[in-house]
Amino acid sequence: MANSKQTSKGVGSLAAKTLQSKSASDIQKSLAGAALAQKGTSKQTGSEMEDVASKVLKSDKYAADTKRLAGSVLAQSNKKR
């Protein structure tokens, strides 16, 4: 089933900046890559990235921008999973 949700322009911009940042963590870059991969497509988040994004959203140790990326990635997940 195709995904009707896509990464917004704002999150896409944040994701691009994150991928270019030398100080971004591996998790931030993974989330940013997943968000960009879904920009302008009907791709859905894979189960592994769903788990990562969910853990980021539940944790207090991540910054707001990281949680924003995680939220976008999770919003595009397979609802049946």
LINKAWO-V731070 format. One record per helix or strand. SS is the DSSP state (h for helix, s for strand). FROM is the first residue (numbers start at 0). LEN is the number of residues. Records with the same first field share a line. If there is no record, write none. Layout:
# LINKAWO-V731070
SS->FROM-LEN, FROM-LEN
This chain:
# LINKAWO-V731070
h->8-12, 25-12, 46-12, 63-12
s->44-1, 76-1
